[in-house]
């Protein structure tokens, strides 16, 4: 296997098949206006589940990146081979940093969605108590 095939395999191992785009699912009601939208607690739970699924993928990708870094070895004992590996490690460290950033973003977003879901449930419960 040549270097290009190895790199392509490593990219596919981390990111999967990038040739088949997926249509995103949009949740929530509303027709715009005012810059806000509303979701039921059930819709929020679904969205949170989707983000948790994405978080699992990001964590799995981070593990793959780490394994690739751990397995990266110079093809020879010369300076050029070592330099090649050092460049690869630098690139993988940048990728890992981006992965860590994405993980932190998703974790924060899930936390915000959980707060929104709790508030929505509390509001719904208060409204139910007022009408009964």
C-alpha positions in Angstrom: 0.0 0.0 0.0 1.5 3.4 -0.9 1.5 6.5 1.2 -1.5 8.1 -0.6 -3.6 4.9 -0.1 -2.5 4.8 3.5 -3.6 8.4 4.1 -6.9 7.8 2.3 -7.5 4.8 4.5 -6.7 6.8 7.7 -9.0 9.6 6.6 -11.8 7.1 5.9 -11.2 5.4 9.2 -11.7 8.7 11.0 -14.4 10.4 9.0 -16.2 7.5 7.2 -17.5 7.7 3.7 -17.7 11.3 2.7 -19.1 10.7 -0.8 -22.7 10.2 0.3 -24.2 13.4 1.8 -27.0 12.9 4.3 -30.1 15.2 4.5 -30.4 16.7 8.0 -33.7 16.3 9.9 -35.2 19.6 11.1 -37.1 19.6 14.4 -39.2 22.2 16.1 -42.3 24.1 15.0 -42.8 27.7 14.1 -42.8 29.8 11.0 -40.0 32.2 11.9 -40.5 35.8 12.9 -39.1 37.2 16.1 -35.9 35.0 16.0 -37.3 32.2 18.2 -38.8 28.8 18.0 -40.6 26.4 20.3 -40.2 22.7 20.9 -42.1 20.3 23.0 -40.2 18.3 25.7 -40.5 15.3 23.4 -38.9 17.1 20.5 -36.1 18.4 22.7 -35.5 14.8 24.0 -35.2 13.7 20.3 -32.8 16.5 19.5 -30.8 15.7 22.6 -30.6 12.1 21.6 -29.3 13.1 18.1 -26.6 15.3 19.6 -25.7 12.5 22.0 -25.3 10.2 19.0 -23.1 12.8 17.4 -21.0 13.1 20.6 -20.4 9.3 20.5 -19.2 9.6 17.0 -16.8 12.5 17.8 -15.4 10.5 20.8 -14.9 7.5 18.6 -13.2 9.6 16.0 -10.9 11.0 18.8 -10.0 7.5 19.8 -9.2 6.6 16.1 -7.0 9.7 15.8 -5.1 8.7 18.9 -4.6 5.1 17.7 -3.3 6.5 14.3 -0.8 8.7 16.2 0.3 5.8 18.4 0.9 3.6 15.4 2.7 6.2 13.2 6.3 5.0 12.8 9.0 6.3 10.5 9.6 4.1 7.5 13.3 4.3 8.0 16.0 5.4 10.4 17.0 8.5 8.4 16.2 12.1 9.1 13.7 12.4 6.2 11.7 9.5 7.6 11.6 11.1 11.1 10.7 14.4 9.6 7.8 12.8 7.7 6.4 11.3 10.9 6.9 14.5 12.8 4.8 16.4 10.2 2.2 13.7 10.3 2.0 13.9 14.1 1.7 17.7 13.9 -1.2 17.3 11.5 -2.8 14.7 13.7 -2.4 16.9 16.8 -4.2 19.7 15.0 -7.0 17.2 14.0 -7.2 16.0 17.7 -7.4 19.7 18.9 -10.3 20.2 16.5 -11.9 17.0 17.6 -11.6 18.0 21.3 -13.1 21.4 20.5 -16.0 19.8 18.7 -16.5 17.4 21.6 -16.6 20.3 24.1 -19.0 22.3 21.9 -21.4 19.3 21.7 -21.2 18.6 25.4 -22.1 22.3 26.1 -24.9 22.3 23.6 -26.4 19.1 25.1 -26.3 20.8 28.5 -28.1 23.8 27.2 -30.7 21.6 25.5 -31.2 19.7 28.8 -31.8 23.0 30.6 -34.3 24.1 27.9 -36.1 20.8 28.2 -36.3 21.1 32.0 -37.6 24.6 31.8 -40.1 23.6 29.1 -41.4 20.7 31.2 -41.7 22.9 34.3 -43.6 25.5 32.2 -45.9 22.9 30.8 -46.5 21.4 34.3 -47.3 24.9 35.7 -49.7 25.6 32.8 -51.4 22.3 33.4 -51.8 23.0 37.1 -53.3 26.4 36.3 -55.9 25.0 34.0 -57.1 22.2 36.3 
